[in-house]
Amino acid sequence: MNELKASASKLRLIQFAMVASVLLFARVAEMARQPGSNSWTIWHWAVAAAALLIAFQGSHFRRRMLARAATSLAKDASDPKARKQWEAGQVVGMAFAENIAFWGLVLRMVLGGAFWQASLFYSASLILLLYWTPRLPITIE
């Protein structure tokens, strides 16, 4: 049980670092770019589609990995393999969420998009990072 709580604390620290990196992405993009174009080109739409696909795939992988780990942890909470799988599921979900912010950075810096366009990606990334906060898979008393 204590190992699981320690893992959750470590994952929340990783989550905090990822939230900070999303904010850093936005700051770096704004320091390095001029005001962008408000128009949506085919490349902007391609990046938006990629971000949407990333969100769906992240949700799918995260749910699959966490469900398998939760089943194993419900049987034996001290199972190290299940705990590592639970940690991996959490980290994979957070990595997918942060990747959306990266595409916002690409949209802003490479494709010359406006800040409001990139902020859609940053916001989606932050929402997913907060929504996918690491929670303990079982009730610990």
Secondary structure as a PSIPRED ss2 file (coil, helix, strand):
# PSIPRED VFORMAT (PSIPRED V4.0)

   1 M C   1.000  0.000  0.000
   2 N H   0.000  1.000  0.000
   3 E H   0.000  1.000  0.000
   4 L H   0.000  1.000  0.000
   5 K H   0.000  1.000  0.000
   6 A H   0.000  1.000  0.000
   7 S H   0.000  1.000  0.000
   8 A H   0.000  1.000  0.000
   9 S H   0.000  1.000  0.000
  10 K H   0.000  1.000  0.000
  11 L H   0.000  1.000  0.000
  12 R H   0.000  1.000  0.000
  13 L H   0.000  1.000  0.000
  14 I H   0.000  1.000  0.000
  15 Q H   0.000  1.000  0.000
  16 F H   0.000  1.000  0.000
  17 A H   0.000  1.000  0.000
  18 M H   0.000  1.000  0.000
  19 V H   0.000  1.000  0.000
  20 A H   0.000  1.000  0.000
  21 S H   0.000  1.000  0.000
  22 V H   0.000  1.000  0.000
  23 L H   0.000  1.000  0.000
  24 L H   0.000  1.000  0.000
  25 F H   0.000  1.000  0.000
  26 A H   0.000  1.000  0.000
  27 R H   0.000  1.000  0.000
  28 V H   0.000  1.000  0.000
  29 A H   0.000  1.000  0.000
  30 E H   0.000  1.000  0.000
  31 M H   0.000  1.000  0.000
  32 A H   0.000  1.000  0.000
  33 R C   1.000  0.000  0.000
  34 Q C   1.000  0.000  0.000
  35 P C   1.000  0.000  0.000
  36 G C   1.000  0.000  0.000
  37 S E   0.000  0.000  1.000
  38 N C   1.000  0.000  0.000
  39 S C   1.000  0.000  0.000
  40 W C   1.000  0.000  0.000
  41 T C   1.000  0.000  0.000
  42 I H   0.000  1.000  0.000
  43 W H   0.000  1.000  0.000
  44 H H   0.000  1.000  0.000
  45 W H   0.000  1.000  0.000
  46 A H   0.000  1.000  0.000
  47 V H   0.000  1.000  0.000
  48 A H   0.000  1.000  0.000
  49 A H   0.000  1.000  0.000
  50 A H   0.000  1.000  0.000
  51 A H   0.000  1.000  0.000
  52 L H   0.000  1.000  0.000
  53 L H   0.000  1.000  0.000
  54 I H   0.000  1.000  0.000
  55 A H   0.000  1.000  0.000
  56 F H   0.000  1.000  0.000
  57 Q H   0.000  1.000  0.000
  58 G H   0.000  1.000  0.000
  59 S H   0.000  1.000  0.000
  60 H H   0.000  1.000  0.000
  61 F H   0.000  1.000  0.000
  62 R H   0.000  1.000  0.000
  63 R H   0.000  1.000  0.000
  64 R H   0.000  1.000  0.000
  65 M H   0.000  1.000  0.000
  66 L H   0.000  1.000  0.000
  67 A H   0.000  1.000  0.000
  68 R H   0.000  1.000  0.000
  69 A H   0.000  1.000  0.000
  70 A H   0.000  1.000  0.000
  71 T H   0.000  1.000  0.000
  72 S H   0.000  1.000  0.000
  73 L H   0.000  1.000  0.000
  74 A H   0.000  1.000  0.000
  75 K H   0.000  1.000  0.000
  76 D C   1.000  0.000  0.000
  77 A C   1.000  0.000  0.000
  78 S C   1.000  0.000  0.000
  79 D C   1.000  0.000  0.000
  80 P H   0.000  1.000  0.000
  81 K H   0.000  1.000  0.000
  82 A H   0.000  1.000  0.000
  83 R H   0.000  1.000  0.000
  84 K H   0.000  1.000  0.000
  85 Q H   0.000  1.000  0.000
  86 W H   0.000  1.000  0.000
  87 E H   0.000  1.000  0.000
  88 A H   0.000  1.000  0.000
  89 G H   0.000  1.000  0.000
  90 Q H   0.000  1.000  0.000
  91 V H   0.000  1.000  0.000
  92 V H   0.000  1.000  0.000
  93 G H   0.000  1.000  0.000
  94 M H   0.000  1.000  0.000
  95 A H   0.000  1.000  0.000
  96 F H   0.000  1.000  0.000
  97 A H   0.000  1.000  0.000
  98 E H   0.000  1.000  0.000
  99 N H   0.000  1.000  0.000
 100 I H   0.000  1.000  0.000
 101 A H   0.000  1.000  0.000
 102 F H   0.000  1.000  0.000
 103 W H   0.000  1.000  0.000
 104 G H   0.000  1.000  0.000
 105 L H   0.000  1.000  0.000
 106 V H   0.000  1.000  0.000
 107 L H   0.000  1.000  0.000
 108 R H   0.000  1.000  0.000
 109 M H   0.000  1.000  0.000
 110 V C   1.000  0.000  0.000
 111 L C   1.000  0.000  0.000
 112 G C   1.000  0.000  0.000
 113 G E   0.000  0.000  1.000
 114 A C   1.000  0.000  0.000
 115 F H   0.000  1.000  0.000
 116 W H   0.000  1.000  0.000
 117 Q H   0.000  1.000  0.000
 118 A H   0.000  1.000  0.000
 119 S H   0.000  1.000  0.000
 120 L H   0.000  1.000  0.000
 121 F H   0.000  1.000  0.000
 122 Y H   0.000  1.000  0.000
 123 S H   0.000  1.000  0.000
 124 A H   0.000  1.000  0.000
 125 S H   0.000  1.000  0.000
 126 L H   0.000  1.000  0.000
 127 I H   0.000  1.000  0.000
 128 L H   0.000  1.000  0.000
 129 L H   0.000  1.000  0.000
 130 L H   0.000  1.000  0.000
 131 Y H   0.000  1.000  0.000
 132 W C   1.000  0.000  0.000
 133 T C   1.000  0.000  0.000
 134 P C   1.000  0.000  0.000
 135 R C   1.000  0.000  0.000
 136 L C   1.000  0.000  0.000
 137 P C   1.000  0.000  0.000
 138 I C   1.000  0.000  0.000
 139 T C   1.000  0.000  0.000
 140 I C   1.000  0.000  0.000
 141 E C   1.000  0.000  0.000
